[in-house]
């Protein structure tokens, strides 16, 4: 199910509300990143290990052989 962004974000919102909403969303993202930094790094590291050849870490597993 895809949300209808036109109904979520109508055009007639006052500028001050748009600024408050944007500030809130940026702060929410920042707090989320700070709170779950360890989990995000662990997931990123796991994805890196899954796509990297341990014998040749500069190459991805999906790279064609040379």
N, C-alpha and C positions, 0 to 999 in steps of 0.2 A: 504494500500500500504506500503510495507516494503522497506526501502532504501537498495540499494546494497552497503554495506560497502567496498567491494573490489574496487569499482570504486571511492568511496569517499576518501579512504585512500590507495593509491597505495604504493607498496613496495619501489619504487625508490626515495623517498623523502629524501633530505639531513638531517642529524642529527640536524643541526641548525634550520631547518624549523619545524621539529618535536618538538623540544624544544619550539620554539616560539608559535606553535599552542597549545601545552599542557599548557603553561603558560597563554595564552589568555583564554583558556576554563576554567581553574581554577579561574582566576580573574573574568571572566564573571559570573561564578556560585557564587562567593563570593559577588560580587556587587548585583546580583539578590537577594541573601538571605538577604543582608543588606537592600536593598530597599524595599523588600516585607516581612520583618520579621513579621510585625503585621498580615498580611493576612495569612502567613504560620502558625503562632501560633494559629490564630483563627480557621483555618481549622483543625489543629491537635487536638485542644480542642474539636471541634465539633465531630470529629471522635471518640475521647475518650468517650464523653458523649453518643454517639449513641450506643456504644458497652459495656457500663458499667451499671450495675444495680444501680440506685441511692440509694436504700435501703441497698445494700451491695457493696460498691464501690471497694472492693478488688476482687470481682468476675465479670467476663465478662458475658454478656447476653447469650453468646453461650456456656458457661460452663454447663456440665450436672449437675442436682441437686445432692446434697450430701445426 
